[in-house]
């Protein structure tokens, strides 16, 4: 039930996501995202990773062991009655495969300061990654839990013992603490009409992406 409600909320909030440059969409797609938009997500995600490594050099070694990493360059909070934060990111598997996601974080996360924050989540097990990829919509707290780490969690003599899905919430100049992703929804960005040679598109071009 929670997943169905979250998916309904997601489709309502699609209208809030930046859509400049989106192509005309076929009837089968609720939203079409252009290769240029996905390339921008890639570029911004690379910048977020560099910022994370600068803020926490230990994080590089942690992510190097991950089976996949999901980067959301920026969350934007809705100041209206919906009271959520939303953004778009890319999940990069260890083998280089990319899957793009829309993210919606509801209260209390948005209220407690997720606005203008970046997310870097990583998958410590192959099973956690595949379960996440297979889900039509993955809700934190219902389909699994996300462990939020900070610099203090990385300072133990043997390093952190992260859960199957863990990660960092980044402010401009520090790793944020005390924030929650409880109830956050992650759902794949539908990609259609990706027929050019952009690296942001899958090799099979115009075929919709999904697992």
Buried (B, 14 or more C-beta within 10 A) or exposed (E): EEBEEBBEBBEEBBEBBEEEEBBEBEEEEEBBBBBBBBBBBBEBBBEBBEBBBEBBEBBEEBBEEBBBBBBBBBBBBBEEEBBBBBBBBBBBBBEEEBBBBBBBBBBBBBBBBBBEBBBBBBBBBEEBBBBBBEBEBBBBEBBBBBBBBBBEBBEEEEEBEBBBBBBBBBBEEEBBEEBBBBBBBBBBBBBBBBEEEEEBBBEEEEEBBEE
